[in-house]
Amino acid sequence: MNARPPKLLFFVENPTSFQHLTRSRLLPLISGDEGFECTVVLPPSLDPSPAERERLPGVKFHLLDIHQLRPRDWLGRTLKKGVHVVSRDLLTVHAPHATLSQDRRHQLKQRGKNLDVRLGYAHLLKWAGLSWRHISRVAQNFGRYTEIAAILDEVRPDYVVYFNILIGQMDFLREVKRRGIPLILDMPNWDQASSKGPMTVLPDHVFVWSEFIKRDFCEIHDFPTDRVHPIGVLQFDCYFQGNPPLSREEFCQLHQIDPAAKIVLYAYGQPPGIKACEPFVNEILGIIGDNRLGFPCHLLFRASPRVPFPATLRERQSISIQHPLGHEAPDGLGWIPSPEEDRMRMSTLMHSDVIINVFSTMCLDSLCLHKPVINLGYVCGADESQPNLMERFFTYTHVIPVIRSSGTWIPRSRRELEQSLTEALSSPGTRRSAADELLHEICGPSDGESYQRWLAAFEKVRAVESGKTGARS
């Protein structure tokens, strides 16, 4: 007799996790054909639309303001902040090369402080044999969350899945650990392994994009390699599943672009501590304007929902502006993409001739569709005699593969940007082979089948956990 389908409980606490889980074929597959009993707990601001609920008839949604949860017990409330401080300091001394550690060093330096002095006590604790993982294990014994306990006792899940290791945000999962329910961390982006943490609740298994991210995660977070499973990128599956984009005529008409022009897409993202939006725009326009490259070009500025939009750009007649489809969560969780956003983003990338960004995820989206990518390696408009403020980002752990690859152009001056644009627009396939290798290194297989690999990884988890149950019995 076949075992009954498992019960899965998902905790989705932000828009990125929401898109990662609900906009792929994963939930329809496991809650439909596979027969899994799936319950998704998420904040009220992420409540799926009626159309999305109709697409997922086998999924139960439970609305709970996760970010407002606080421990009910006195000990949990008292120790919470101290545990987070000491754990983060211990992770920083354990992995000084991680993006998290680099950012902390830079931020303290900006305030005139020294990280090594700040972490002196943590180095002593490390020398004595104490790690952040020891603290996390002990901390799992305190912190009572009655709302989560009620959900767990009602659903009685066989497995719990979550998507975030930002320190303190998922402490309520201690209720899961105390019940001995296997806990799966599914990482929905490429920088979380190196820029977030430490994990104040320790998962039993982890799903990541690729072998590269797996190595980063296991090294930085001291996690067993046999419990980390690369699956690819669920939210990129839509690029490889034959979904139809807008036609070029429709797209150009929507954005008031001459269909004969080369479309230069500037997917704006603002590096931390650098405010240079209009200088970036002016630099690009100064190179492509008035057919200076020998052919007509049009600049399409794609605003970032995470960065305030510079209103002065609305007055510029020489560019088109695109805002991602969706809305801001009223509770401040961030941008919630609409169901139509995937198609618009894909259409935008497919009809653009080159994509300019600053080492953002849009770089990877573009590589999925085999588009030439330019990652700005300097602050446009800055005096080249000054230090390059962008260079500190080149050592970020998750960015290193992009830096060492020749799959994208990384200009470090206006002259190099002009050369990059000329080459990318004139010979777009020049770096195709290296770009494909870079995409595979960071994202793993890109074929529209990540949701199937998720299921295969989950079956491996079930086998391991069943083996533990059998051994105990």
C-alpha positions in Angstrom: 0.0 0.0 0.0 1.3 3.5 -0.9 2.0 5.9 1.9 -0.5 8.8 2.2 0.5 12.1 0.5 2.4 14.4 3.0 1.0 17.5 4.6 3.1 20.6 3.8 2.9 23.8 5.7 4.6 26.9 4.0 5.5 30.1 5.8 5.6 33.0 3.3 6.6 36.2 5.0 7.5 38.6 2.1 6.7 39.3 -1.6 9.9 37.6 -2.8 8.9 34.4 -1.1 5.4 34.8 -2.3 6.4 35.0 -5.9 9.0 32.2 -5.6 6.3 29.8 -4.3 3.0 30.8 -5.9 4.0 32.0 -9.4 5.6 28.8 -10.6 4.1 25.4 -11.4 5.2 24.0 -8.1 2.1 24.5 -6.0 -0.4 23.4 -8.7 1.8 20.3 -9.2 2.1 19.1 -5.6 -1.4 20.2 -4.5 -3.0 18.8 -7.6 -1.5 15.8 -9.4 0.7 14.8 -6.5 -2.1 15.1 -4.0 -0.1 16.9 -1.2 -2.1 18.7 1.4 -0.7 22.2 1.3 -1.3 25.1 3.7 0.3 28.5 3.1 0.6 30.9 6.0 1.2 34.5 4.9 0.5 38.1 6.0 -2.8 39.7 5.1 -1.1 42.1 2.6 0.0 39.0 0.5 -3.5 37.6 0.4 -3.8 36.0 -3.1 -6.4 37.4 -5.5 -9.5 35.4 -6.3 -7.9 34.5 -9.7 -4.8 33.2 -7.9 -6.8 31.2 -5.4 -8.8 29.7 -8.3 -5.5 28.6 -9.9 -4.6 26.9 -6.7 -7.9 25.1 -5.6 -6.1 22.5 -3.6 -4.2 25.0 -1.4 -5.4 26.4 1.9 -4.4 29.9 2.8 -4.1 31.1 6.4 -3.7 34.9 6.9 -1.5 35.8 9.9 0.6 39.0 10.5 3.8 37.0 10.9 6.0 40.1 11.5 4.0 41.2 14.5 4.6 37.9 16.4 6.4 38.2 19.7 7.4 35.5 22.2 4.8 35.1 24.9 7.1 33.8 27.6 9.2 36.2 29.7 12.5 34.3 29.0 12.0 34.5 25.3 11.3 38.2 25.3 14.3 38.9 27.6 16.9 36.9 25.7 15.7 37.7 22.2 17.8 40.7 21.3 20.9 39.5 23.1 20.8 36.2 21.3 20.6 38.0 17.9 23.5 40.3 18.7 25.9 37.6 19.9 24.9 35.2 17.1 25.6 37.8 14.4 28.9 38.7 15.9 30.0 35.1 16.0 28.9 34.5 12.4 30.9 37.6 11.4 34.1 36.3 12.9 33.4 32.8 11.5 33.0 34.1 7.9 34.8 37.4 7.6 34.7 37.2 3.8 30.9 36.9 3.6 28.9 39.8 2.2 27.2 40.3 5.6 30.6 40.7 7.3 31.9 43.1 4.6 28.8 45.3 4.9 29.2 45.4 8.7 32.8 46.5 8.4 31.9 49.2 5.9 29.0 50.5 8.0 31.0 50.7 11.2 33.9 52.4 9.3 31.4 55.0 8.1 30.5 55.7 11.7 34.2 56.0 12.7 34.2 52.6 14.5 36.4 49.6 14.1 34.8 46.2 13.5 37.7 44.2 15.0 37.5 46.2 18.2 33.7 45.7 18.2 34.1 41.9 17.8 36.9 41.4 20.3 34.7 39.5 22.7 33.4 37.3 19.8 36.9 36.3 18.8 37.5 35.2 22.4 34.2 33.2 22.4 35.3 31.6 19.1 38.7 30.7 20.5 36.9 29.1 23.5 35.0 26.9 21.0 31.6 28.7 21.0 29.8 29.2 17.7 26.6 30.9 16.7 25.1 27.5 16.0 25.5 26.5 19.7 23.5 29.6 20.6 20.8 28.8 18.1 20.4 25.3 19.4 20.0 26.5 22.9 17.7 29.3 21.9 15.3 26.8 20.2 14.3 25.8 23.7 12.7 29.2 24.6 10.4 31.6 22.9 6.7 30.5 22.9 4.5 31.6 20.0 0.9 30.7 20.7 -0.4 31.7 17.3 2.0 29.3 15.6 1.4 26.6 18.1 -2.3 26.7 17.3 -1.7 26.5 13.5 0.7 23.5 13.9 -1.7 21.7 16.2 -4.6 22.3 13.8 -2.8 21.4 10.5 -0.4 18.7 12.0 2.0 19.0 9.0 4.5 16.4 8.2 7.0 19.0 6.9 7.3 22.8 7.2 8.9 25.0 4.5 10.1 28.6 4.9 12.1 31.0 2.8 14.1 33.5 4.9 17.1 33.5 7.2 17.2 37.2 8.0 18.1 37.2 11.7 15.1 37.3 14.1 12.4 37.2 11.4 11.7 33.5 11.7 12.2 32.9 15.4 8.6 31.7 15.6 9.7 28.5 13.9 11.1 27.3 17.2 7.6 25.9 17.8 8.2 23.7 14.7 11.6 22.5 16.1 10.2 21.7 19.5 7.6 19.4 17.9 10.3 17.5 15.9 8.7 18.4 12.5 11.3 18.3 9.7 12.0 21.9 8.6 13.0 22.9 5.1 14.6 26.2 4.2 14.0 27.1 0.5 16.2 30.0 -0.5 14.5 32.2 -3.1 17.5 34.4 -4.2 21.2 34.4 -4.9 22.6 36.6 -2.2 20.8 35.3 0.9 23.4 32.7 1.8 26.2 35.3 2.0 24.4 38.5 3.0 21.9 37.3 5.6 22.0 35.4 8.8 22.8 33.8 11.1 20.0 31.3 11.3 18.4 31.6 14.7 16.4 28.5 13.9 18.3 25.6 12.3 16.7 23.9 9.3 17.0 20.1 8.7 17.3 20.5 4.9 18.0 23.4 2.5 17.0 24.0 -1.2 19.2 26.4 -3.1 19.6 27.5 -6.7 23.0 26.0 -7.7 26.2 24.2 -6.6 27.9 27.6 -6.2 25.3 28.8 -3.7 25.4 25.4 -2.0 29.2 25.8 -1.4 28.7 29.3 -0.1 25.9 28.3 2.2 27.7 25.3 3.6 30.9 27.2 4.2 29.5 30.3 5.7 26.8 28.6 7.8 28.7 25.5 8.6 26.0 23.2 7.2 26.3 19.5 6.2 26.6 19.3 2.4 24.4 16.2 2.1 21.4 18.1 3.3 21.6 20.9 0.8 19.9 20.3 -2.6 20.4 22.5 -5.7 17.1 22.8 -7.7 17.4 25.8 -10.0 15.3 29.0 -9.9 11.6 28.5 -9.6 10.7 32.1 -10.6 12.8 31.8 -13.8 10.9 28.8 -15.0 8.5 31.1 -16.8 11.2 32.1 -19.3 11.5 28.6 -20.6 7.9 27.3 -20.7 6.8 28.8 -24.0 4.8 31.7 -22.4 4.0 34.2 -25.2 5.4 37.7 -24.8 3.9 40.9 -26.2 4.7 41.4 -29.8 7.4 44.0 -30.6 4.8 46.2 -32.2 2.6 46.0 -29.1 5.5 46.6 -26.7 6.9 49.6 -28.7 3.5 51.2 -29.0 2.9 50.8 -25.3 6.2 52.5 -24.5 6.2 55.0 -27.4 9.3 53.6 -29.0 10.2 53.5 -32.7 10.3 49.7 -33.5 13.3 50.3 -35.8 15.4 51.7 -32.9 17.8 49.7 -30.7 16.3 49.5 -27.2 18.7 50.1 -24.4 17.1 49.0 -21.2 18.5 50.6 -18.0 17.1 48.4 -15.2 17.7 50.9 -12.4 19.0 49.7 -9.1 20.8 51.9 -6.5 23.8 50.4 -4.8 23.8 51.0 -1.0 25.3 54.4 -0.2 25.4 55.6 -3.8 22.8 58.1 -5.2 23.5 58.6 -8.9 20.3 58.0 -10.8 20.3 61.0 -13.1 24.1 60.9 -13.7 23.6 57.3 -14.8 20.8 58.3 -17.2 22.8 61.3 -18.5 25.9 59.1 -19.1 23.9 56.6 -21.2 22.1 59.3 -23.1 25.3 61.1 -23.8 26.6 57.9 -25.5 23.6 56.7 -27.5 21.7 60.0 -28.2 21.5 61.5 -31.7 22.6 58.2 -33.4 26.1 58.7 -32.0 26.8 55.0 -32.2 25.8 54.9 -35.9 22.2 53.7 -35.5 19.1 55.0 -33.7 18.8 54.0 -30.0 16.1 54.5 -27.5 16.6 54.5 -23.7 14.0 52.6 -21.7 14.2 53.3 -17.9 12.8 50.5 -15.8 12.1 51.9 -12.3 13.0 49.9 -9.2 10.1 49.3 -6.7 12.8 49.3 -4.0 14.2 52.8 -4.8 12.3 56.1 -4.7 11.5 57.2 -8.3 13.2 60.4 -9.3 10.3 62.6 -10.4 12.5 64.8 -12.6 12.9 62.0 -15.1 9.2 62.4 -16.0 10.2 65.6 -17.7 12.7 64.0 -20.0 11.4 63.6 -23.5 14.2 61.4 -24.7 13.4 58.3 -22.6 10.5 55.9 -21.9 9.7 55.0 -18.3 8.4 51.6 -17.2 7.1 50.8 -13.7 6.9 47.2 -12.7 3.3 46.0 -12.5 2.1 45.5 -8.9 1.6 47.6 -5.8 3.3 48.4 -2.5 2.3 46.3 0.4 0.4 48.6 2.9 2.3 47.0 5.8 5.7 48.0 4.4 6.7 44.5 3.4 7.8 45.7 -0.1 6.6 45.4 -3.6 4.0 42.8 -4.5 4.2 42.0 -8.3 0.9 41.5 -10.1 0.2 38.2 -12.0 0.8 40.1 -15.2 4.3 41.3 -14.2 6.1 38.1 -15.3 4.8 38.5 -18.9 5.7 42.2 -19.0 9.2 41.6 -17.6 9.8 38.9 -20.1 8.5 41.0 -23.0 10.7 43.9 -21.8 13.8 41.8 -21.8 13.0 40.0 -25.1 12.5 43.3 -27.0 15.5 45.1 -25.4 18.8 44.9 -27.4 21.0 45.4 -24.3 20.4 45.6 -20.6 22.3 47.9 -18.3 22.1 47.3 -14.5 24.3 47.3 -11.4 24.8 43.6 -10.5 21.1 43.1 -9.7 18.9 40.0 -10.2 17.9 41.6 -13.5 21.3 40.6 -14.8 20.3 37.0 -14.3 16.8 37.5 -15.8 18.5 38.9 -18.9 20.9 36.0 -19.2 18.0 33.6 -19.2 16.8 35.2 -22.4 20.3 35.4 -23.9 20.5 39.2 -23.9 23.8 41.2 -23.7 24.2 42.5 -20.2 26.3 45.5 -19.0 27.0 45.7 -15.3 28.0 49.3 -14.4 31.3 49.1 -12.6 31.6 52.8 -11.7 29.5 55.7 -10.7 28.5 57.4 -13.8 29.2 61.2 -13.8 31.8 60.9 -11.1 35.2 62.4 -11.6 37.5 59.6 -12.7 40.3 61.0 -10.6 38.4 60.0 -7.5 38.3 56.5 -6.0 35.8 54.1 -7.7 33.0 53.8 -5.1 31.6 50.7 -6.8 34.7 48.6 -6.2 33.8 47.5 -2.8 30.8 45.7 -4.2 33.1 43.6 -6.5 34.1 41.5 -3.5 30.6 40.6 -2.4 30.5 36.8 -2.2 27.5 36.4 -4.5 28.9 38.9 -7.1 32.3 37.3 -7.5 31.3 34.9 -10.3 30.0 37.8 -12.3 33.2 39.8 -11.8 35.5 36.9 -12.8 33.4 35.9 -15.8 33.5 37.4 -19.3 29.8 36.7 -19.7 28.8 40.4 -19.1 30.5 43.7 -19.8 31.7 45.5 -16.7 32.8 49.0 -17.7 34.8 51.1 -15.2 34.7 54.4 -17.0 32.6 56.3 -19.5 35.0 55.3 -22.3 34.6 51.6 -21.4 30.8 52.0 -21.2 30.8 53.4 -24.7 32.9 50.5 -26.0 30.7 48.0 -24.2 27.5 49.5 -25.7 29.0 49.6 -29.2 30.1 45.9 -29.0 26.9 44.7 -27.3 24.6 46.4 -29.9 26.7 45.6 -32.9 27.6 42.0 -32.0 25.2 40.8 -29.4 26.3 37.2 -29.5 30.0 38.0 -28.7 29.8 36.7 -25.1 27.0 34.2 -25.4 29.0 31.1 -24.4 30.5 32.7 -21.3 27.1 34.2 -20.4 25.5 30.8 -20.6 28.3 29.4 -18.3 27.8 32.2 -15.8 24.0 31.6 -15.7 24.5 27.9 -15.1 27.1 28.6 -12.3 24.8 30.9 -10.4 21.3 29.5 -11.2 21.9 25.9 -12.0 19.9 24.3 -14.9 17.8 26.9 -16.6 15.2 24.8 -18.5 11.8 25.5 -17.0 11.9 22.3 -14.9 13.0 23.7 -11.5 9.6 22.8 -10.0 10.2 19.2 -10.9 13.7 19.3 -9.3 12.0 20.8 -6.2 9.8 17.7 -6.0 12.7 15.4 -6.5 14.7 17.1 -3.8 11.7 16.8 -1.5 11.4 13.1 -2.1 15.0 12.8 -1.0 14.2 14.6 2.1 11.2 12.2 2.7 13.5 9.2 2.3 16.0 10.6 4.9 13.3 11.5 7.4 11.6 8.2 6.9 14.9 6.5 7.6 15.2 8.4 10.9 11.7 7.4 11.9 12.4 3.8 11.1 15.7 3.8 13.1 13.9 5.3 16.1 11.1 2.7 16.0 
